[in-house]
């Protein structure tokens, strides 16, 4: 018969074995400089695609994720605290926040979190006014985010501005290419030659940029229902952003903006009308809101410009008259 001491030793060995089999790799806490070095390339790349200042994206990521160390960031790759909302069909993570057991989005990678953050801001009407600000106006963006309801903390703008200024994040807003970092940004980069049938590696529709406004190309077989699922935008939003009447058909080969067009075109002052061109066509071509074109050119709603006429793409200055 085994001694009592033998049974104790066997029991201790079993406990030790069970603990070793469930032990995970220790969590390595990121410092703020670590976070910036790792994710600045993501922020700059998304800025070049969406127009959201890299300094703002980084500051929000730092603040919302605790430098990437929060439970939500570690377990859901969610660095911006974006909740599920109505149209989210991906994986979900539940935790207490403003209310008990709230639903947050789960991402396959941190880069997907950064990408969704850009799309979240650029495809919602309440943030549209932010994209009229200069990319280098991080203070305007910080206050605008609070005003638009991104956060409930009254000190939110001051917290973002402090992070940006203490860590010299504004330098990233002036970059024209992503910096080299410890994590490279995934391809593809912004295409220079639009391909209406292009898709990303994940099977999503390829995004393009016109006048700092994201768009996709309408393809054969596209329906509003299909695009709603793919773009996470409702039919009414797509129609509003593209000045389409309710029930209007989608036309293959046409640009379809996934965020509000701009008040002005930043690259060109005016367009000379050619045969067959309508004011809406010009609005889609230059990503300028149709109602603004009516105002700038003193046209009545529904009135079309004449062939050869200059259509102003921005508010005229005194020197233009």
Number of C-alpha atoms within 10 A of each C-alpha: 4 6 7 8 9 11 11 10 10 11 12 12 12 11 10 11 11 11 11 10 8 8 8 8 6 6 8 7 12 14 13 15 10 13 19 22 15 17 24 25 25 26 29 27 24 26 26 21 21 25 25 29 27 30 31 28 26 29 25 23 26 22 18 19 20 18 22 25 19 16 14 22 22 14 12 22 23 31 30 24 20 17 16 18 10 7 12 14 11 10 13 15 17 16 13 9 11 8 8 9 11 14 18 22 23 24 21 12 11 19 22 17 24 24 17 18 22 20 20 14 20 22 23 14 14 15 21 17 15 21 21 15 16 14 21 18 15 24 15 15 26 21 18 18 20 16 15 14 11 15 12 10 10 11 11 18 20 13 15 24 22 13 19 23 14 8 15 11 21 20 13 22 22 13 14 11 12 19 18 12 14 14 13 15 21 11 8 9 12 15 12 8 7 14 13 19 13 16 12 11 10 7 9 11 20 20 21 23 19 20 17 20 23 23 23 22 22 20 17 12 9 14 14 17 11 12 16 16 13 12 16 17 18 14 16 15 19 21 20 17 20 23 18 15 10 10 10 9 12 18 15 14 14 16 22 19 27 24 25 25 28 24 19 21 21 13 10 12 15 15 14 14 18 12 8 7 14 17 19 21 14 19 21 22 13 22 28 24 22 22 16 18 22 21 14 15 16 12 14 10 10 10 11 14 18 14 13 11 12 14 20 22 28 20 16 13 7 6 5 8 5
